[in-house]
Amino acid sequence: MTVDDNTDRVYFFEEGQGPTGFAEAIPSGGEARVSWTPSRPGITYIYAVQPDAWPETRQVVDVGTGIDTGSACIAI
């Protein structure tokens, strides 16, 4: 998520989760980044919210089922 305020936390959550979500990050250089592990296959939305900032960011994600090939994971 790109932000204007590097001093305030950004909260990330998957659709259906509460606002405390799965992760939070302090921005650096105008960006907040986190890692995410999907809760299930299918289409879902990831939200990024920084308190007192507008708008929140919403990204649609189509999660596939992964197959472990040893050195990588391939989604089908």
C-alpha positions as CSV (number, residue, x, y, z in Angstrom):
1,M,0.0,0.0,0.0
2,T,1.3,3.5,-0.9
3,V,0.8,6.0,1.9
4,D,1.4,9.7,2.7
5,D,2.0,9.2,6.4
6,N,5.1,7.1,7.3
7,T,4.4,7.4,11.0
8,D,1.0,5.6,11.4
9,R,0.5,1.9,11.1
10,V,-1.3,0.2,8.2
11,Y,-3.6,-2.7,9.0
12,F,-4.2,-5.5,6.4
13,F,-7.1,-7.9,6.5
14,E,-8.8,-10.4,4.3
15,E,-12.5,-10.0,3.6
16,G,-14.6,-11.3,6.5
17,Q,-11.9,-10.6,9.1
18,G,-12.1,-7.8,11.6
19,P,-10.1,-4.6,11.3
20,T,-7.2,-6.1,13.4
21,G,-6.7,-8.4,10.4
22,F,-3.8,-10.7,9.7
23,A,-0.9,-8.2,9.8
24,E,0.1,-4.6,10.4
25,A,3.1,-2.6,9.2
26,I,4.8,0.7,9.8
27,P,5.4,2.3,6.4
28,S,8.8,3.0,5.1
29,G,9.5,5.2,2.1
30,G,5.8,5.7,1.5
31,E,5.0,2.0,1.3
32,A,3.6,-0.6,3.7
33,R,4.2,-4.3,2.9
34,V,3.3,-7.6,4.6
35,S,3.3,-11.3,3.7
36,W,0.0,-13.1,3.5
37,T,-1.1,-16.7,3.5
38,P,-4.6,-17.2,2.1
39,S,-7.2,-18.8,4.3
40,R,-8.9,-20.7,1.4
41,P,-8.9,-21.0,-2.4
42,G,-11.2,-18.8,-4.4
43,I,-11.8,-15.1,-5.0
44,T,-11.3,-12.9,-1.9
45,Y,-10.4,-9.3,-1.2
46,I,-7.4,-7.9,0.7
47,Y,-7.9,-4.6,2.5
48,A,-5.2,-2.1,3.6
49,V,-6.3,0.6,6.0
50,Q,-4.4,3.4,7.7
51,P,-6.3,5.1,10.5
52,D,-7.4,8.7,9.6
53,A,-6.5,8.2,6.0
54,W,-8.8,7.9,3.0
55,P,-9.5,5.8,1.0
56,E,-8.8,2.3,2.2
57,T,-7.2,0.1,-0.5
58,R,-9.0,-3.0,-1.7
59,Q,-7.4,-5.6,-4.0
60,V,-9.3,-8.6,-5.5
61,V,-7.2,-11.8,-5.3
62,D,-8.0,-15.2,-7.0
63,V,-6.4,-17.8,-4.9
64,G,-5.6,-21.2,-6.5
65,T,-4.7,-24.5,-4.9
66,G,-0.9,-24.9,-4.8
67,I,1.2,-28.0,-5.7
68,D,4.6,-28.2,-4.0
69,T,7.2,-29.1,-6.7
70,G,10.1,-29.0,-4.2
71,S,11.7,-25.7,-5.1
72,A,8.5,-23.8,-6.0
73,C,4.7,-23.9,-5.5
74,I,2.5,-23.9,-8.7
75,A,-1.1,-22.8,-8.4
76,I,-3.7,-24.7,-10.4
